[in-house]
Amino acid sequence: AYTMDGKPMSSSAAQDAAYVALAGVAEVLQREGKTVYLVLSIPSGLSYDPKIRARHKALRGTEEDIPPAPEDSAVEARLMALAQDHGIRLIDPRAALCRAATCPTHGPDGDYMYKDSTHLRA
């Protein structure tokens, strides 16, 4: 299990400590004249996995748009606020990958966009 200062990352105290630590690292790098970038995660989850989609008759061959997982939203909102508050440049892959409130499982060519539930195909 992941921990921060001896506390499980599922605790709000550990999560708060992780954000404070990230802000501190960014400040140190910026004082050294570095530009700090924060790259948010791509949409992920079992619904994107082509192997799972191929196994389920209802999903096989469908080109479905899936809303991002709700648990990702709170973390990403906090990371976005941290980036804005600390002058960190934010890179959000969803801006390029998703449409409005959903993210596709297939590209324009009809091929799966993902090689598994958490990795895009090359």
N, C-alpha and C positions, 0 to 999 in steps of 0.2 A: 504494500500500500504506500502511496505517496504521502510524505509528511512535510511540514514546514515548521521549523522551530519545535519539533517533537509532537506537533498536533496533526491529526489526519487532515488531508486536504478537503475532506467533506465538511469540516467545521468552518464556520464563517470567520473565526479568528485566524485560522491558517490561511484562508483565502485573502483576508485583509493584509496579512503579513506578506503574502506573495506579491500583491499589487504594490505595496510600499517598497518592497525589494526591487521590483521591476522599475519603478519610478526612480529609485536611487541609482540603479545602474545607468539608466538613461541620462540622468543628471551628470554623472561622472564622465560619461562618454562625450556629452555635449560640452562640458568644461574643457575637454581636450580637443575641441574643435570638430568633433565627429558629428555627422548627421545620423540620427537614429531612426530606423524603420521598424515598424511592427506589422507583420504579415498575419492577417487573420486566417482562420482555417477555411478550407473548402467545405462545401456542404458534404456531409457524410452520414452513413448509416446503412443498415442492412437493405433498405429499400433501393439503394443505388447499386448493390452488388449484382452483376449480370449472372453469376452462377445461381444465386438464389432466385432471381427473376426467371431464369430459364427452368428451374425446378417447379415453380408454381404455375399451373395452367392459366390461372387468372391473370398473371403478369407476363407470361411468355409472349415475346414479340410486341408488347405494348410500349408505346413511347409516352411515358407518364411524366408529368411535372409534379414534383413533390415539394411541399413546404419545408423549409429548414426546421430541424428539431427544436422545440421550444427551449430545451435546456441550454442550447447554444446561444440563444438570444440574450440571456442575462449576462453571461460571461462576455460576449462580444460587445454588448452595450457598455459594460464596465471598462473593457479594453479601449473602446473608442473614446470614452470620456477621459481615460488616463492619457491617451495619445494627445487629445486636444489640450488638456490641462498642462501637459509637459512638453509641448512642441515636438512631439514625435510624429514622423510622417507615417501615415497609415496606408497599407495596401490591403484592399478587400477583394479577394478573388471572386466573391459573389457578384460584384458589379459587372464583371465580364461573363460569368457563367450563368447567372440567373436572370429570369424575367419577372419583374415586379415581386410578388410574394412567393414564387415557386421556382424550383430549379429542375432542369430537364435531366432525364436519365440517358437520353440519346442525343447525338450531335446532328447537325443539319444533313449529314450523309446517311442517317439512319443507324449508324453504328453506336454501340454503347460508349458512353463517355468515361466510364469507370472500369478499372480492371478488377477491383474488389470494392468492399464497402467504404474504404477510406483513401483510395489512390486513383487519380485520373490516369487514363491510358496515355501513352506517349504519342 
